[in-house]
Amino acid sequence: MKYFKLIRSGIDAAPLLEELRSQEDAWLINTSRQDKIQAHRDTNTIFLSNAVPRPDLNINENQETRLTPVSKRFPRALTFLTEFAREMNCHLSRATIVRLKAESKVLRHIDEGSYYFLRDRFHLVLQSPTGSLLMSGGEEVRMREGELWWFDNKQYHEARNESGDWRIHFIFDLLPADYADLAVNAIFLPGEPARSFEPAPEPADKPAPTGPRDIVSSAIRECAILHAEKQRLISPKGAGNSWLIDMRRIFMNATSLDAAAELFWQQCGGAMPFQVGAVETAAIPFLSAILMKSLSRGTPVNGFIVRKERKTYGAGNAIEGSLTDAPIVIVDDVLNSGSSMEKAQAVLEQQNKTIAFAWVLIDYESPAGGFWRKRRGVPVVAAFRLSEFGLSLDQPKPGMLATFHNRWRFASPDPNFFHRVPKSFPATDGERVYFGSDCGVFWCLNASDGSVAWSFKVHTPGHKNLWSSPALYDGRVYFGSYDGNVYCLDALTGGEVWRYSEADWVGSSPALAPELGYLFIGLEFAVEGKRGSIAALRMENGEKVWEHMTKRYTHASPAYWPERQLLACGSNDKEMFLFEAATGAMRWRFETRGGAGLEGSIRHAPAFDSKRERLITGCADGWIYIIDIATGKEVWSVKTDNTIYTVPLVVGDKAWIGSADKYLYVLDLERCVVKTKIFAGSRIFGPPRLLQGRIYFGACSGLIYEIDAVTDEITGTHQLPDAITNALTYNPATGDFYALTYVNELFAFTRAGIG
């Protein structure tokens, strides 16, 4: 379906309904929606978050929201809404609880305006005895109680309640974090007379600009260039800037935007035919102006938008719009590092397309941008150079960086766009590459060319199928599945050797102890109070040797220390456990700081620091814990600014661990301090790995980083089209690195050296 997507089902609505029923009077506190809007005449509404009053703006153009006084009476509702928004990397905008009368309907209507254009609409069904019937864009669904749906409210839509009782929904809008800088109201100056938005007249001795290049140049000088003497300017890494150019100030003015589009056509019109694309978000209004100008010129062209990160709901697009066979021009406001262009190139290559040339308003003439142009060989046309505005970049010429080239790629069908989390890490035995997928197929590919050697299908509904990373040993491959089984297959043929079937779900990855003949793995169950366990199975036949039960799910993977025969594993109990691997006897349990819900859970494997006999783990509460193995007590810890979903890497006296706060933390384990932080510009879920003497990790931007293991300097990057949430693997037999994106596309690429 194009206009609907089921995001989640099985949500326990009972606590939310209980809270709502205790506040029955809240339904009539504000009746403006049903009183003023004909389409909603048969509804009652409780406003939890509403538009900030702006009498000068139409409600559909008002971008700013705030919590209402009555929202304080609904803490459970606000907790659900804010946690879901954070999970989606969005900001909560307007939020309501709406009930529709028995045997009545919401009339056909459409939500128009810039407020809705930037946001996505969600419905959580709390109460609907016969299911909630909703139509949009010619499609129809029946939403059931406990289901959370996205739908496109920018299409004509209507709803019906066919039951004899109230239909009750949470209805709320989410603003993607990438669009937050666009969702800003103009400054309101009450009591002042209306002002013209035309530029102030120039002095008589200075003629007003007339041509499009003069208009844009003047607008950049007067509006877009900001200096630190007048306001604080912050770089993406948090440092101060002495100046910056904010081209959104140009694109939000009709005169300068139109002139910029005209300038593009003056310089590029002779190169037609072509289609025009842009990377979100700053270039979107510029692209729109170019497309509108093409229509008025009588030479309409196709346009499209490349998303920085694939949308996790709706259609899950990486490209908004359609591609044609025409040559591609990518437009942007500026060319600095070339990262936006590189992202566009990677996404287009996924569609077997390339960039014919790029057009930018300002070329910063930076060393990084020049390096990108040289490496990619893409012509760049620029309307202006940075030096024309009396500015220059105060940065040293970057050192020579390693370059990489994709050798082959393999895309597993039917990926799960919604869960941008660590999934199955690829493993290789030199001749073949093994990994699991969202569609329930475990793949074995030939390392030489990515062709399928064999595949093995598990049978489970839903899209959490094979997130367990395979473990290889002695001609066998071991992994878990969300069908509740742990599998052992023949690595050469894919034939099943054995399966362990006592769990309900297995998202954990196995750790092997060949000297004991054991496989360790986390298990998950549908039994209240006994939701998880950490189990030891015999590698030979899958027989259970020992098991430790946990109250909550054990999605985390265990880590094994062969020299000491110790096993460590975390759980959603907000605890880390240490066991005697041979017997399952528990040495100790360590409780994280945590908080309510899953905030203190551990959902990944820890790492042993054998030199200092300590255990290192990240946690959903944002802390990195370093624990003494002998006592189970905290030695020291580091607070990051977001959840941690990565496995630490320990090499010598240092540890590397990524955080969703977009930094890779480098710990000095001997001095017990943070040595440095490496900014990745996007959330880090992919664990760092030591491969060929260098550190490699991926980020949700799709960018793979190479780090010098001694200096911790970035020595190379490689852009892929989608988020890298899994650990990279290296194959010495072929010289290939393997990176599996969160949409189950495996890339084999080589390091081409310094260039």
BAPA-298056 format. One line per 3 residues: their letters; for each residue x negated, y negated, z of C-alpha. Coordinates in steps of 0.5 Angstrom, whole numbers, padded with zeros to 4 digits. Example, Ala and Ser with C-alpha at 12.3 -4.5 7.8 and 13.67 -1.06 7.14 Angstrom:
BEGIN
AS	-0025,0009,0016 | -0027,0002,0014
//
This chain:
BEGIN
MKY	0000,0000,0000 | -0002,-0007,-0002 | 0001,-0011,0003
FKL	0002,-0007,0010 | -0004,-0003,0013 | -0003,0001,0020
IRS	-0008,-0001,0024 | -0007,0003,0030 | -0002,0008,0033
GID	0000,0011,0040 | -0001,0005,0044 | 0002,0005,0051
AAP	0007,0000,0050 | 0010,0002,0057 | 0006,-0003,0061
LLE	0007,-0009,0057 | 0015,-0008,0057 | 0015,-0007,0064
ELR	0011,-0014,0065 | 0016,-0017,0060 | 0022,-0014,0063
SQE	0020,-0017,0070 | 0020,-0024,0066 | 0027,-0024,0063
DAW	0028,-0031,0064 | 0022,-0033,0059 | 0027,-0031,0053
LIN	0030,-0038,0054 | 0025,-0043,0056 | 0024,-0045,0049
TSR	0029,-0044,0044 | 0026,-0048,0038 | 0025,-0042,0033
QDK	0032,-0040,0033 | 0035,-0046,0033 | 0031,-0050,0028
IQA	0029,-0044,0023 | 0035,-0041,0019 | 0031,-0034,0018
HRD	0030,-0033,0025 | 0037,-0035,0028 | 0038,-0028,0031
TNT	0032,-0028,0035 | 0029,-0030,0042 | 0022,-0032,0042
IFL	0017,-0033,0048 | 0011,-0037,0046 | 0004,-0035,0049
SNA	0000,-0039,0044 | 0003,-0045,0040 | 0000,-0050,0036
VPR	-0003,-0056,0039 | 0002,-0062,0038 | 0000,-0066,0032
PDL	0006,-0071,0030 | 0002,-0073,0024 | 0001,-0066,0021
NIN	0006,-0061,0018 | 0006,-0055,0023 | 0004,-0050,0017
ENQ	-0002,-0055,0016 | -0004,-0055,0024 | -0010,-0051,0025
ETR	-0011,-0052,0033 | -0007,-0047,0038 | -0007,-0047,0046
LTP	-0004,-0042,0051 | 0003,-0044,0053 | 0004,-0045,0061
VSK	0009,-0039,0060 | 0003,-0035,0058 | 0000,-0034,0065
RFP	0006,-0030,0067 | 0004,-0025,0062 | -0003,-0023,0064
RAL	-0003,-0016,0061 | 0000,-0018,0054 | -0006,-0024,0054
TFL	-0011,-0018,0055 | -0009,-0014,0050 | -0009,-0019,0045
TEF	-0015,-0022,0047 | -0019,-0016,0047 | -0016,-0014,0040
ARE	-0018,-0020,0037 | -0025,-0019,0040 | -0025,-0012,0037
MNC	-0023,-0015,0030 | -0029,-0021,0031 | -0023,-0026,0030
HLS	-0020,-0031,0034 | -0013,-0031,0037 | -0009,-0036,0034
RAT	-0001,-0037,0035 | 0002,-0031,0039 | 0009,-0030,0041
IVR	0014,-0024,0044 | 0020,-0024,0039 | 0026,-0020,0040
LKA	0031,-0019,0034 | 0039,-0018,0036 | 0042,-0011,0035
ESK	0044,-0009,0028 | 0041,-0016,0025 | 0036,-0019,0021
VLR	0030,-0024,0020 | 0032,-0027,0013 | 0028,-0027,0007
HID	0022,-0032,0007 | 0015,-0034,0006 | 0010,-0037,0011
EGS	0006,-0042,0007 | 0001,-0047,0009 | -0007,-0048,0010
YYF	-0006,-0045,0017 | -0003,-0038,0014 | -0008,-0038,0009
LRD	-0014,-0037,0013 | -0010,-0032,0018 | -0008,-0025,0018
RFH	-0001,-0023,0021 | 0000,-0017,0026 | 0006,-0014,0029
LVL	0005,-0009,0035 | 0012,-0005,0036 | 0014,-0005,0043
QSP	0021,-0003,0043 | 0025,-0001,0037 | 0029,0006,0038
TGS	0030,0007,0030 | 0024,0004,0028 | 0023,-0003,0025
LLM	0024,-0004,0018 | 0020,-0010,0015 | 0019,-0011,0007
SGG	0014,-0016,0004 | 0012,-0017,-0003 | 0017,-0011,-0006
EEV	0014,-0006,-0001 | 0017,-0003,0005 | 0015,0000,0012
RMR	0019,0003,0018 | 0014,0001,0024 | 0015,0006,0030
EGE	0014,0004,0037 | 0007,0004,0039 | 0004,0002,0032
LWW	0000,-0004,0031 | 0001,-0006,0024 | -0002,-0012,0019
FDN	0002,-0015,0014 | 0001,-0020,0008 | 0006,-0026,0011
KQY	0004,-0030,0005 | 0009,-0026,0001 | 0016,-0026,0001
HEA	0018,-0022,0007 | 0024,-0020,0011 | 0026,-0015,0017
RNE	0032,-0011,0020 | 0034,-0008,0026 | 0039,-0002,0025
SGD	0039,0000,0032 | 0044,-0002,0037 | 0039,-0005,0042
WRI	0034,-0011,0042 | 0028,-0010,0037 | 0022,-0013,0041
HFI	0015,-0014,0038 | 0008,-0018,0039 | 0007,-0022,0033
FDL	0001,-0026,0033 | -0004,-0029,0028 | -0012,-0028,0028
LPA	-0017,-0032,0025 | -0023,-0029,0022 | -0029,-0032,0026
DYA	-0032,-0033,0019 | -0027,-0038,0018 | -0027,-0042,0024
DLA	-0031,-0047,0022 | -0025,-0049,0016 | -0020,-0048,0021
VNA	-0020,-0056,0024 | -0015,-0061,0024 | -0017,-0068,0022
IFL	-0018,-0073,0027 | -0012,-0076,0030 | -0012,-0084,0032
PGE	-0005,-0085,0035 | -0003,-0092,0034 | -0008,-0094,0029
PAR	-0005,-0096,0022 | -0006,-0091,0016 | -0012,-0091,0013
SFE	-0014,-0090,0006 | -0019,-0084,0005 | -0022,-0087,-0001
PAP	-0029,-0089,0000 | -0031,-0096,0003 | -0032,-0101,-0003
EPA	-0039,-0102,-0005 | -0043,-0109,-0004 | -0042,-0114,-0010
DKP	-0049,-0113,-0012 | -0049,-0105,-0012 | -0044,-0102,-0017
APT	-0040,-0096,-0015 | -0042,-0090,-0018 | -0038,-0088,-0024
GPR	-0040,-0081,-0027 | -0039,-0074,-0023 | -0047,-0074,-0021
DIV	-0047,-0081,-0018 | -0041,-0080,-0014 | -0043,-0073,-0012
SSA	-0050,-0076,-0010 | -0047,-0082,-0007 | -0042,-0077,-0003
IRE	-0048,-0073,0000 | -0052,-0079,0002 | -0047,-0082,0006
CAI	-0043,-0076,0009 | -0046,-0070,0008 | -0053,-0071,0011
LHA	-0053,-0071,0018 | -0059,-0073,0023 | -0061,-0071,0030
EKQ	-0062,-0078,0032 | -0054,-0079,0032 | -0052,-0072,0034
RLI	-0054,-0066,0037 | -0056,-0061,0031 | -0057,-0053,0032
SPK	-0060,-0048,0028 | -0057,-0041,0027 | -0062,-0039,0032
GAG	-0060,-0044,0037 | -0066,-0048,0036 | -0065,-0056,0035
NSW	-0065,-0059,0028 | -0068,-0066,0026 | -0063,-0066,0020
LID	-0058,-0062,0016 | -0054,-0062,0010 | -0046,-0061,0011
MRR	-0043,-0060,0004 | -0036,-0058,0007 | -0036,-0066,0008
IFM	-0036,-0066,0001 | -0031,-0061,-0001 | -0026,-0063,0004
NAT	-0026,-0070,0000 | -0022,-0070,-0006 | -0026,-0075,-0010
SLD	-0033,-0072,-0009 | -0030,-0064,-0010 | -0027,-0066,-0016
AAA	-0033,-0069,-0019 | -0038,-0063,-0016 | -0033,-0059,-0021
ELF	-0034,-0063,-0027 | -0041,-0064,-0026 | -0041,-0056,-0026
WQQ	-0038,-0056,-0032 | -0042,-0061,-0035 | -0048,-0057,-0034
CGG	-0045,-0050,-0035 | -0040,-0051,-0040 | -0044,-0049,-0046
AMP	-0046,-0042,-0043 | -0039,-0040,-0044 | -0036,-0034,-0044
FQV	-0037,-0033,-0036 | -0033,-0031,-0030 | -0035,-0035,-0023
GAV	-0036,-0032,-0016 | -0038,-0035,-0010 | -0040,-0032,-0003
ETA	-0035,-0034,0003 | -0034,-0039,0006 | -0037,-0046,0005
AIP	-0037,-0045,-0003 | -0029,-0043,-0003 | -0026,-0050,-0004
FLS	-0032,-0051,-0009 | -0030,-0045,-0013 | -0023,-0047,-0013
AIL	-0024,-0053,-0016 | -0028,-0050,-0021 | -0023,-0046,-0023
MKS	-0017,-0051,-0023 | -0022,-0056,-0027 | -0023,-0050,-0032
LSR	-0015,-0050,-0033 | -0015,-0057,-0034 | -0020,-0057,-0039
GTP	-0017,-0051,-0043 | -0022,-0046,-0042 | -0019,-0042,-0036
VNG	-0024,-0037,-0033 | -0024,-0031,-0028 | -0026,-0033,-0021
FIV	-0028,-0028,-0015 | -0030,-0029,-0008 | -0036,-0024,-0005
RKE	-0035,-0023,0003 | -0040,-0023,0007 | -0038,-0017,0011
RKT	-0032,-0013,0008 | -0025,-0014,0011 | -0024,-0008,0016
YGA	-0016,-0008,0015 | -0012,-0010,0009 | -0015,-0007,0003
GNA	-0022,-0007,0006 | -0024,-0011,0000 | -0032,-0013,-0001
IEG	-0030,-0017,-0007 | -0023,-0022,-0007 | -0020,-0022,-0014
SLT	-0022,-0018,-0020 | -0028,-0017,-0024 | -0028,-0018,-0032
DAP	-0033,-0016,-0037 | -0036,-0023,-0038 | -0043,-0025,-0035
IVI	-0043,-0027,-0028 | -0045,-0034,-0025 | -0045,-0035,-0018
VDD	-0044,-0042,-0015 | -0046,-0044,-0008 | -0047,-0051,-0005
VLN	-0055,-0050,-0003 | -0060,-0045,-0005 | -0065,-0044,0001
SGS	-0067,-0037,0003 | -0063,-0034,-0002 | -0060,-0029,0003
SME	-0053,-0031,0000 | -0055,-0030,-0007 | -0058,-0023,-0005
KAQ	-0052,-0021,-0002 | -0048,-0023,-0008 | -0053,-0019,-0012
AVL	-0052,-0013,-0008 | -0045,-0013,-0008 | -0044,-0014,-0015
EQQ	-0049,-0008,-0016 | -0044,-0003,-0013 | -0040,-0005,-0018
NKT	-0045,-0004,-0023 | -0045,-0012,-0025 | -0051,-0017,-0025
IAF	-0052,-0024,-0024 | -0053,-0028,-0031 | -0055,-0034,-0027
AWV	-0054,-0038,-0021 | -0051,-0046,-0020 | -0052,-0050,-0014
LID	-0051,-0057,-0012 | -0058,-0057,-0008 | -0064,-0053,-0009
YES	-0068,-0054,-0003 | -0074,-0051,-0006 | -0076,-0047,0000
PAG	-0082,-0042,-0001 | -0076,-0036,0001 | -0072,-0039,-0004
GFW	-0077,-0039,-0009 | -0079,-0032,-0007 | -0072,-0029,-0008
RKR	-0072,-0032,-0015 | -0079,-0029,-0017 | -0077,-0022,-0015
RGV	-0070,-0022,-0018 | -0071,-0026,-0024 | -0065,-0030,-0024
PVV	-0064,-0037,-0027 | -0062,-0042,-0022 | -0059,-0049,-0025
AAF	-0059,-0054,-0019 | -0056,-0061,-0020 | -0060,-0064,-0015
RLS	-0067,-0062,-0011 | -0068,-0064,-0004 | -0073,-0068,-0005
EFG	-0068,-0073,-0009 | -0065,-0075,-0002 | -0072,-0076,0002
LSL	-0072,-0070,0005 | -0077,-0064,0006 | -0077,-0057,0009
DQP	-0082,-0057,0015 | -0084,-0050,0015 | -0090,-0046,0013
KPG	-0090,-0042,0007 | -0088,-0035,0009 | -0093,-0029,0009
MLA	-0092,-0024,0003 | -0086,-0019,0005 | -0085,-0012,0003
TFH	-0080,-0011,-0003 | -0075,-0005,-0004 | -0072,-0001,-0009
NRW	-0066,0003,-0009 | -0067,0010,-0013 | -0060,0013,-0012
RFA	-0054,0012,-0008 | -0048,0017,-0007 | -0041,0014,-0005
SPD	-0037,0019,0000 | -0029,0018,-0002 | -0024,0015,0002
PNF	-0028,0011,0008 | -0025,0008,0014 | -0026,0001,0013
FHR	-0023,-0001,0020 | -0028,0002,0025 | -0035,-0002,0024
VPK	-0039,0002,0029 | -0044,0007,0029 | -0042,0014,0025
SFP	-0046,0020,0022 | -0054,0018,0022 | -0057,0022,0016
ATD	-0062,0028,0017 | -0067,0031,0012 | -0071,0037,0011
GER	-0075,0034,0005 | -0071,0038,0000 | -0064,0036,0002
VYF	-0060,0030,0006 | -0055,0032,0011 | -0049,0027,0013
GSD	-0042,0027,0015 | -0036,0022,0013 | -0030,0019,0015
CGV	-0026,0023,0009 | -0028,0030,0013 | -0033,0032,0009
FWC	-0040,0034,0011 | -0045,0033,0005 | -0051,0036,0003
LNA	-0054,0032,-0003 | -0061,0034,-0007 | -0066,0029,-0004
SDG	-0069,0029,-0011 | -0063,0025,-0015 | -0057,0025,-0010
SVA	-0053,0030,-0013 | -0049,0035,-0009 | -0052,0041,-0007
WSF	-0046,0043,-0003 | -0040,0041,0002 | -0036,0043,0008
KVH	-0029,0041,0009 | -0026,0040,0016 | -0019,0040,0017
TPG	-0017,0034,0022 | -0012,0028,0021 | -0014,0021,0021
HKN	-0020,0017,0020 | -0025,0019,0025 | -0027,0026,0022
LWS	-0035,0027,0022 | -0038,0021,0026 | -0043,0026,0029
SPA	-0050,0026,0027 | -0053,0033,0024 | -0059,0036,0028
LYD	-0063,0041,0024 | -0067,0047,0026 | -0070,0053,0023
GRV	-0065,0053,0017 | -0059,0051,0021 | -0055,0045,0021
YFG	-0051,0043,0027 | -0046,0037,0028 | -0039,0036,0032
SYD	-0032,0034,0029 | -0026,0030,0031 | -0022,0037,0029
GNV	-0025,0039,0036 | -0030,0043,0034 | -0038,0044,0034
YCL	-0040,0047,0028 | -0047,0051,0026 | -0048,0052,0018
DAL	-0053,0055,0014 | -0057,0049,0012 | -0058,0052,0005
TGG	-0051,0055,0003 | -0047,0051,0007 | -0044,0057,0010
EVW	-0041,0057,0017 | -0045,0061,0022 | -0041,0059,0028
RYS	-0036,0054,0031 | -0034,0052,0038 | -0027,0050,0039
EAD	-0025,0049,0046 | -0025,0041,0045 | -0020,0036,0042
WVG	-0025,0031,0039 | -0032,0031,0038 | -0035,0024,0036
SSP	-0042,0026,0040 | -0048,0028,0036 | -0052,0034,0039
ALA	-0059,0034,0042 | -0063,0041,0041 | -0067,0044,0046
PEL	-0070,0050,0042 | -0075,0053,0047 | -0069,0054,0051
GYL	-0064,0056,0045 | -0059,0051,0047 | -0055,0045,0044
FIG	-0053,0039,0048 | -0047,0035,0046 | -0041,0031,0049
LEF	-0034,0033,0048 | -0027,0030,0049 | -0020,0032,0051
AVE	-0013,0030,0051 | -0012,0032,0059 | -0011,0026,0063
GKR	-0016,0026,0069 | -0021,0031,0065 | -0022,0027,0058
GSI	-0029,0029,0057 | -0035,0033,0059 | -0042,0034,0057
AAL	-0044,0042,0055 | -0049,0046,0053 | -0048,0051,0048
RME	-0053,0057,0045 | -0056,0055,0039 | -0055,0062,0036
NGE	-0048,0064,0037 | -0044,0057,0040 | -0043,0061,0047
KVW	-0042,0056,0053 | -0048,0056,0058 | -0046,0050,0062
EHM	-0041,0044,0063 | -0040,0038,0067 | -0033,0035,0066
TKR	-0032,0027,0066 | -0026,0023,0068 | -0026,0019,0061
YTH	-0028,0021,0054 | -0035,0023,0053 | -0037,0020,0046
ASP	-0044,0018,0048 | -0050,0023,0045 | -0055,0026,0050
AYW	-0062,0025,0050 | -0067,0031,0052 | -0074,0031,0055
PER	-0077,0037,0053 | -0084,0037,0057 | -0079,0036,0063
QLL	-0073,0040,0061 | -0069,0034,0063 | -0062,0032,0060
ACG	-0059,0025,0060 | -0052,0023,0058 | -0047,0017,0059
SND	-0040,0017,0059 | -0034,0012,0059 | -0034,0013,0066
KEM	-0039,0008,0066 | -0044,0013,0069 | -0050,0015,0066
FLF	-0052,0023,0068 | -0059,0026,0069 | -0058,0034,0069
EAA	-0063,0040,0069 | -0062,0042,0062 | -0063,0049,0064
TGA	-0058,0050,0069 | -0054,0044,0068 | -0055,0042,0076
MRW	-0054,0034,0076 | -0060,0030,0079 | -0056,0024,0080
RFE	-0051,0019,0077 | -0052,0012,0075 | -0046,0007,0075
TRG	-0046,0001,0071 | -0044,-0006,0073 | -0038,-0006,0068
GAG	-0031,-0008,0069 | -0024,-0007,0067 | -0023,-0002,0062
LEG	-0029,0000,0057 | -0033,-0005,0059 | -0038,-0001,0063
SIR	-0038,0005,0058 | -0044,0008,0055 | -0042,0010,0048
HAP	-0049,0012,0045 | -0055,0016,0047 | -0061,0013,0052
AFD	-0068,0014,0051 | -0074,0017,0056 | -0080,0013,0057
SKR	-0084,0019,0059 | -0090,0014,0061 | -0087,0011,0066
ERL	-0082,0016,0068 | -0076,0012,0066 | -0069,0012,0062
ITG	-0067,0006,0058 | -0060,0005,0056 | -0055,0000,0053
CAD	-0048,-0001,0056 | -0042,-0004,0053 | -0042,-0009,0059
GWI	-0048,-0012,0055 | -0053,-0010,0060 | -0060,-0006,0058
YII	-0061,-0002,0064 | -0068,0001,0066 | -0067,0007,0071
DIA	-0072,0011,0075 | -0072,0018,0073 | -0074,0021,0080
TGK	-0069,0017,0084 | -0063,0015,0079 | -0064,0007,0082
EVW	-0065,0001,0077 | -0072,-0001,0076 | -0070,-0007,0072
SVK	-0065,-0010,0067 | -0063,-0015,0062 | -0057,-0018,0060
TDN	-0055,-0019,0053 | -0049,-0024,0050 | -0045,-0018,0048
TIY	-0044,-0010,0048 | -0049,-0006,0046 | -0048,0000,0041
TVP	-0055,0002,0039 | -0060,0008,0042 | -0066,0005,0044
LVV	-0073,0006,0041 | -0079,0007,0046 | -0086,0007,0043
GDK	-0092,0006,0047 | -0091,0000,0052 | -0085,-0003,0048
AWI	-0078,-0001,0047 | -0073,-0004,0042 | -0066,-0004,0043
GSA	-0060,-0008,0039 | -0054,-0012,0041 | -0048,-0014,0038
DKY	-0050,-0021,0040 | -0054,-0021,0033 | -0061,-0020,0037
LYV	-0066,-0014,0037 | -0069,-0014,0044 | -0076,-0012,0045
LDL	-0078,-0010,0052 | -0085,-0010,0055 | -0084,-0004,0059
ERC	-0091,-0005,0063 | -0089,-0012,0065 | -0082,-0011,0066
VVK	-0080,-0017,0061 | -0077,-0019,0055 | -0083,-0020,0050
TKI	-0079,-0023,0045 | -0072,-0023,0041 | -0071,-0022,0034
FAG	-0065,-0026,0031 | -0061,-0022,0025 | -0056,-0026,0024
SRI	-0051,-0021,0024 | -0049,-0016,0030 | -0053,-0010,0031
FGP	-0050,-0003,0031 | -0056,0001,0027 | -0061,0004,0032
PRL	-0068,0002,0031 | -0073,0007,0028 | -0080,0008,0028
LQG	-0082,0010,0020 | -0088,0010,0017 | -0091,0006,0023
RIY	-0086,0001,0022 | -0080,-0001,0026 | -0073,-0001,0021
FGA	-0066,-0003,0023 | -0060,-0005,0020 | -0055,-0010,0021
CSG	-0047,-0011,0020 | -0049,-0016,0014 | -0052,-0010,0010
LIY	-0059,-0013,0011 | -0065,-0008,0013 | -0070,-0011,0017
EID	-0078,-0008,0017 | -0081,-0010,0023 | -0089,-0010,0025
AVT	-0089,-0005,0031 | -0095,-0009,0034 | -0093,-0016,0032
DEI	-0086,-0016,0032 | -0086,-0020,0026 | -0081,-0019,0020
TGT	-0085,-0016,0014 | -0079,-0014,0010 | -0072,-0014,0008
HQL	-0067,-0010,0004 | -0060,-0012,0002 | -0055,-0007,0002
PDA	-0047,-0009,0000 | -0044,-0006,0007 | -0046,-0006,0014
ITN	-0051,-0001,0016 | -0049,0001,0023 | -0053,0008,0023
ALT	-0060,0009,0024 | -0065,0010,0018 | -0069,0016,0016
YNP	-0075,0017,0012 | -0077,0023,0007 | -0084,0024,0007
ATG	-0083,0029,0001 | -0080,0024,-0004 | -0082,0017,0000
DFY	-0075,0015,0000 | -0072,0012,0006 | -0064,0013,0007
ALT	-0059,0008,0009 | -0052,0010,0010 | -0047,0004,0011
YVN	-0041,0004,0015 | -0037,0006,0009 | -0040,0012,0008
ELF	-0045,0010,0002 | -0052,0013,0002 | -0057,0009,-0001
AFT	-0064,0012,-0002 | -0069,0007,-0003 | -0077,0006,-0004
RAG	-0082,0001,-0001 | -0085,-0002,-0007 | -0090,-0006,-0003
IG	-0092,-0013,-0002 | -0090,-0018,-0007
//
